[in-house]
């Protein structure tokens, strides 16, 4: 392997108040992702990377908690010794890293279409009620609209239950 992709993230320190730049995972060029154990995540424990120019740029890029960056870092002889064994298995410290299997989530387009239809009906009713003369002031108009919205959400839930 010539390079590895490191995921850097700003996470909370053990005290919960300070931010720490951490390495949360390592990805190989063939797409395998390996997680770093929680006690090994702080970038300060990864001396091969924390002394590099790349880390300086990462430190300047990540400012807020939960920000992340994924970077390909070429493996020098020193980094190869730290992160790979003789068989090119991913390791760090005295342990092999566990592979993380990423699951892709499929979106359900049917529910989105139903939600859009209900929203359209609600908007149409809102406009009709606004000019129908039923509501003499804004408070009444908003109350009527809220009742219709509650009714629409209940009917949406019922439609969903019936389809299941």
C-alpha positions in Angstrom: 0.0 0.0 0.0 1.3 3.4 -0.9 -1.2 5.5 1.0 -4.0 5.4 3.7 -7.0 7.6 4.1 -7.3 9.0 7.7 -10.5 10.5 9.1 -9.8 13.4 11.4 -12.5 14.7 13.7 -12.8 17.2 16.5 -14.3 15.4 19.5 -14.8 16.2 23.2 -12.0 15.4 25.5 -12.6 13.3 28.6 -13.5 16.4 30.6 -16.3 17.2 28.1 -15.2 20.9 27.9 -12.2 20.9 25.6 -11.9 19.9 22.0 -9.4 17.3 20.8 -8.4 16.5 17.2 -8.8 12.7 16.8 -8.2 10.1 14.2 -11.4 8.1 14.1 -10.8 5.7 11.2 -8.3 4.6 8.6 -9.3 3.6 5.0 -7.3 1.5 2.6 -7.1 2.3 -1.2 -9.4 -0.8 -1.8 -12.2 0.7 0.3 -11.8 -1.2 3.6 -12.4 1.0 6.6 -10.9 0.3 10.0 -12.0 2.0 13.3 -9.6 3.3 15.9 -10.3 2.3 19.5 -11.5 5.2 21.7 -8.4 5.2 23.9 -6.2 5.5 20.8 -8.2 8.2 18.9 -6.4 11.4 20.1 -4.1 12.6 17.3 -1.4 13.3 19.9 -1.0 9.5 20.3 -0.3 9.2 16.6 3.2 10.7 16.7 4.0 9.8 13.1 1.1 11.9 11.8 1.1 14.6 14.5 4.6 15.7 13.6 3.8 16.0 9.9 2.9 19.1 7.8 -0.4 17.5 6.9 -1.4 17.5 10.6 -0.6 21.2 10.8 -3.0 21.9 8.0 -5.6 19.7 9.6 -5.3 21.6 12.8 -5.9 24.8 11.0 -8.9 23.4 9.1 -10.8 21.9 12.0 -12.1 24.4 14.5 -15.5 23.2 15.8 -16.6 20.1 17.5 -17.8 17.3 15.2 -16.1 18.7 12.1 -14.4 16.0 10.0 -11.8 15.8 7.2 -10.8 12.7 5.3 -7.3 12.8 3.8 -5.1 10.4 1.9 -1.6 10.4 3.5 1.3 8.8 1.6 3.0 6.2 3.7 6.6 6.9 4.6 8.8 4.1 6.0 8.0 5.4 9.5 4.2 5.5 8.9 4.3 2.1 7.2 6.0 0.6 10.3 3.4 2.2 12.6 0.2 1.4 10.7 1.0 -1.8 8.7 2.5 -5.1 9.7 4.6 -7.4 7.4 1.4 -8.8 5.8 0.0 -5.3 5.3 -2.6 -5.7 7.9 -3.8 -2.5 9.5 -2.6 -2.0 13.1 -1.9 0.7 15.6 0.1 0.3 18.7 0.0 -3.3 19.9 -3.4 -4.2 18.3 -5.0 -4.9 14.9 -7.8 -2.6 14.0 -11.3 -3.8 13.5 -12.9 -3.4 10.1 -16.0 -1.2 10.0 -18.7 -2.3 7.5 -20.5 0.8 6.2 -24.1 0.2 5.3 -25.8 2.3 2.7 -29.3 3.5 3.6 -31.9 3.4 0.9 -34.4 6.3 1.0 -38.1 5.5 0.7 -39.4 7.7 -2.1 -43.0 6.7 -1.5 -43.2 8.4 1.9 -41.7 11.6 0.5 -44.4 11.7 -2.3 -47.2 11.2 0.3 -45.7 14.0 2.5 -45.6 16.3 -0.5 -49.2 15.6 -1.4 -50.4 16.3 2.1 -48.4 19.5 2.3 -50.0 20.6 -1.0 -53.5 19.9 0.3 -52.8 21.8 3.5 -51.5 24.8 1.6 -54.5 24.8 -0.7 -56.9 24.6 2.3 -55.0 27.3 4.1 -55.4 29.7 1.1 -59.1 28.8 0.7 -59.9 29.3 4.4 -58.0 32.5 4.4 -60.4 34.1 1.8 -63.6 32.2 2.7 -64.7 34.6 5.4 -64.8 31.9 8.1 -62.0 33.5 9.9 -62.5 37.1 10.9 -59.0 37.6 12.3 -55.5 36.1 12.1 -55.8 34.1 15.4 -58.9 32.3 14.2 -57.3 31.6 10.9 -54.2 30.1 12.5 -56.2 28.0 14.9 -58.2 26.6 12.0 -55.0 25.9 10.1 -53.5 24.1 13.1 -56.6 21.9 13.4 -56.3 21.0 9.8 -52.6 20.2 10.1 -53.3 17.9 13.1 -56.0 16.2 11.1 -53.7 15.8 8.1 -50.9 14.3 10.2 -53.3 11.8 11.8 -54.6 10.7 8.4 -51.0 10.4 7.1 -50.1 8.1 10.1 -53.2 6.0 9.4 -52.3 5.8 5.7 -48.9 4.6 6.6 -50.2 2.0 9.0 -52.6 0.6 6.4 -49.8 0.2 3.9 -47.6 -1.7 6.3 
